Amino acid sequence: MKLAVVEGDGIGKEVIPAAVEILDAFEMDIEKVPVELGYGRWERTGSAITDEDVATLKECDCVLFGAVTTPPDPNYKSVLLTIRRELDMYANIRPIRPLPSVKGIHERNDFNYIIVRENTEGLYSGIEEIGDEVSTTKRVITRKGSKRIADYACKLANNRMRKLTIVHKSNVMKADKLFLDVCRESATGAGVVHNDELVDSFAYNLITSPWNYDVIVTTNLFGDILSDMSGALVGGLGLLPSANIGDKHAFFEPVHGSAPDIAGQNRANPIATILSLKMMLEWHGDVAEAAILEEAVDSALNMGICTPDLGGRHTTSEVGNIIAKYIRTRLE
């Protein structure tokens, strides 16, 4: 496997090395290609990402990504939107499950759902007109985009509880009717039990009763908001991994941002990045290694090995080192 490794900005420069140390513990045949992207590079060179960078990423099988800072500057080219669009990674997958010894807003931990977010269109289409008096963003919903994300969600549902919830706002945004109709068609064709909910009432239902859901499919902006909101259920954004999947490429990143307020302090929680690494191993077919990695993370948390955001006293690098040591011992 050829893996592009992108640290990015802020705490990305701390959580990615921790994850790479863990990956190295498996001693797999992986060629790692470092790629510099992000705000720091933009400040230095005027480019956050270039065509040459995109070409390098396309030459790799997948990408392990840290975090980037995105300034409110119309001249700044979004790194994440560029990569998703250029590599056509249309499915953003965000699993939400409680972790050992970590509590969210509920005492219960009997939930485990996946948000499947369309990743290339919607309000993140990139089609915008910015003015002093009026600014507009074009929200794009296509049959092609809706069908391929619906089919992906149905595939996941068929490997789980065969239960799908379609989240939309078609009562106000009529373009969502196309998304809803296509998702219903795909679910019916795949034999998946499905229902639909309006995004505002769904947000309330999800945060109060997460155990009622399994696979959730929705449009780009809604998926972004709902998955970040889900961090409250598991104990924080520092615990949420994600994957961006296309037909040819895949991209794995923690849900959290670059957190410049704690960057350089070696206190950022690397668990989301480590769990993103687990998703990468699963995607590549290394199921046994992914299971060992999950076991190592659970073991560390059960022993209270965690960063200050979870009430621990360990540094980012210490958490990575301890999990890597567990894996090496496990493989002996």
N, C-alpha and C positions, 0 to 999 in steps of 0.2 A: 504494500500500500504506500502511496505517495501522499504525504500529509502536509498541507500548508499550515504553519503555526503563526498566528497573528496575535501579538500581545496587545496592541492598540495603545490606549491612553490610561492614565490614572491607575486604578488597582488592577487593570488588565495585566500590567507589568509584574504583578505579584502573584495573582491567582493562576496565570498560565504556566509559569515555571513550576508551581506546586503540582499542577496536573501533569506536566511533562515528566516530572520526576516519577510520578506514579505510573505513567505509561511505560517509562523505561524499565520499571521493575518487572514487567512481563517479558522483557527481552524478545520482543516480536520483531519481525522483519519489516520495519517501517522506515521509509526515507522521509525525514523531516525537512521541510523547506521554510525557513524563516522569511516572513514578509512584513515590512513596516508599513502600516496604514494608520490614518487617523489625524486628529487635530494637531498633535505635536508636530507631525510631519508637515501639515498644512502651514503652520506658523513658520516653519523653517524653510520650506521650499515653495509654498503657494499651491501645493497639490496634496489633497488627503488621499487620493487614489487615482492612478493613471491607467491608461489603456494597457500599458505593459504589465501593471500589477494584475489586472483582470486576466490577461493572457496567462500569467504565471499560475493564478488560481485555477484556471480552466485546465491546465496541464496536470493538476493534482486531482486525486480521487475525492478528497474532502478537505474541510478546513476546520481547525480548532481555533476559536476566536475568543479574545478576552472581553474588552469593552472599548468604546470610543466616546469621546466628548463631541457633541454636535452643537456648535454655536448658532445663535439666531442670526446668521449672516446669509443673505440671499446668494452670495457668491460661493458659499461653501457647498460642495458636492457631497451629499450624504453617502458615507461609505456603505452602510448596511443596505440602503435602498438600491444602490448601484450594484452591489454584489448579488442581491436577490434577483434583480432584473436581468443582469448580464448572464448569470448562471441558470436562470429560469428555475429557481427553487421556489415552487409554488405552494408548498405545504409547510406551514410552521406548526410544529408539534410541541405541545407543552404539557407534560404529565404532572399531575398534582397529587401527591401522596404524602401522608405524614411520615416523619422520620422518628426513630427511637429517641426517647428522652427529650424531645423537643415539642413544646405545646404551642398550638395556635390559639385562636379565639374560642375554640370549643374544647371541652374535655374529651369528647369522642374522637377516635382516630379511625373509625370504620368507613373511610371514604377513599376512593382511588379513581380519579377521573382524568380524562385527557381532553384538552382543548385543541381542536384542529382549526387553524386559522388560515384563511386564504391569504396569500403572501405577496401577490404581485400587482393587485389592482385596488379597487375600492377608493377610499380617500387618500391612499398612499400611491396613487397613480403617478404622481410627479408632474401632472399637467396643471400648472398654476399661472395666474397672472397677478403680479404684486404691484399695487399702486398706493399712492398717498391717501386716497379717499376710499377706494374699494379694492379689496383683494379677494380672489376666488381660487378655489381648488376644485377640480372636476372629479367627481366620484364615478368611477367606471365599474360596471358590473357586466360581465360577458357570459354567454352560455358556456363557452370553452373553459373559462376560468372557474365558473361555478361547478361544472361537471367534474373536472379533474379533482377539485378539492373534495367534492361530495363522494366521489368514488374512493378516494384515499381514506376518508372518514369511515365509509362503509366497510372497507377492507379491515381497518382496525377494529371496528365494532364486531365483525364476524369472528375475530380472534379473541374477543372478550365476551361480553354479555349479550351481544346482538341487539344493543339498545342505543339509539341515536337521538339526540336533541338538536334541532335546527334553530339557531338564534338569529333573529332578523328584526327589522323595524318597517315592515311593508305597509303598515297602516298610515305611516307618514311619508316615508321615502318609497315611492312607487317602484323604483328600480329594484328594490329588494324582493319584489314579487317574482322576478326572474330567478333570483338566487334561491328563493323558497321553493318554487316549482321544480327547478332542476334537482335540488337536494331530495325532494319528495320522490321524484322519478327514479333517482339513483338508489335510494333506500328501498323502494318497492321492488325494483329489479334485483337487488342484492338479497332480498328476503330479510331485511333488517327492520325490527320494530322501531318506529320513529314517531316523534311528536315535534311540535314547534312552539316557541315562546318568543314574545316580544322582549327585546334586550333590556328594557328598563325593569320590568317585573322579574325577568329572569335573573338579573343581577341581585335582586333582593332574595330570590329563592335560592340562588347558589350560595350566597354567603350565610344564609340561615340554615339550609338543609343540604349540604354538599353530598351527603350520602345517597341522595335520590338520583344522582347522575353518573353516567359512565363515559360515553363519547359525546362530545359537544362540537358541532361544526358551525362556523360563523364567518363573517366577512372580516376584512383586515383590521380596521380600527376597533371594532367591537372585540375581536379576539385579543388585541393588544391590551385593552383596558381590563377585560375580564380576567386574563391570565395574571396581570400584575396584581389585581385585586385579590386573587387567590393566594397570594403570598401571606395574607393575614390568616389564612386557614392552617398553614403549615409552620408558621413561625418567622416568616420574613422572606424578602426577595433574595436574600443570600443563600436560599436553599432551593431555588427553582432553576432547573435546567431547561434547555430547549434545543430543538433541531429544526433546520430548514432543509427540506428535502425536494429534490427535483429528479428528473428521469436519469440524469447523467452525473449530477454532483450532489454533495451534501455538506452542510455547514452547521457546526455545533457551538453553542455559546450559552453562557449564563444569562438569565433574564435581567439581572441587575445592570446598572450603568457603571460609569467609570469612577464614581464617588470621589471626586477630587479633594473633598474635605478630609479624607483619611488616607489618600494616596501617599505612598512612601513611608508609611508607618508600620508596615508588616502586620497589620491587624485585620485586614479584610478577610471575610469568610470565603474560603475556596470551595466549599461543598457544592455550590451550584455548578461551578466549572468542572469539578470532579464527576458529578453526576451527568454533566453534558458529555464528558469523556466516556462514561458508561453507555450512553445512548449511541455514541460513535462506534464503540465496539460491537454493540448489538446490530447496528446498521451494516457493519462490515461482515457480520456473520460470526464474530468471536463471542459466542454466547457464553461459553464457560468462563472466559476471562471477565466478561461483564458481570456475571454472577459473583465471582470472587471479589470484584471491585465493590459491588453493593454490600457484600458481607463485610468487607474491610471498613467501609464508611459506617455501617451500622455498629460495628464493634467499637470504633473510635468514639462515636457519640454515646454509646452505652457506658463507656469508661469516663465520660466527661471531658473528652479531648475535643475542645472547640474554642472558637475565637470569642472576643469580648461581647459581640452582639448577641451571643447565645448564653452569656453569663460565664464564659470560660476565661482562662488566663493564657491560652496558647496563642502563638503567632501563626500567621498564614503559613510560613515555611515549616513550622513545627508540625502543624496538622498534616501537611503534605508528606513530610518525612515519615511520620508515624504510620500513616496509611500505606505508604510505599514499603516500609519495613514489614508491615503485616503481610502484604502480598508476597514479598520475597520469602518470608518464613513459610507461608502457606504453600508456595510452589516448590519448596525444598523436598 
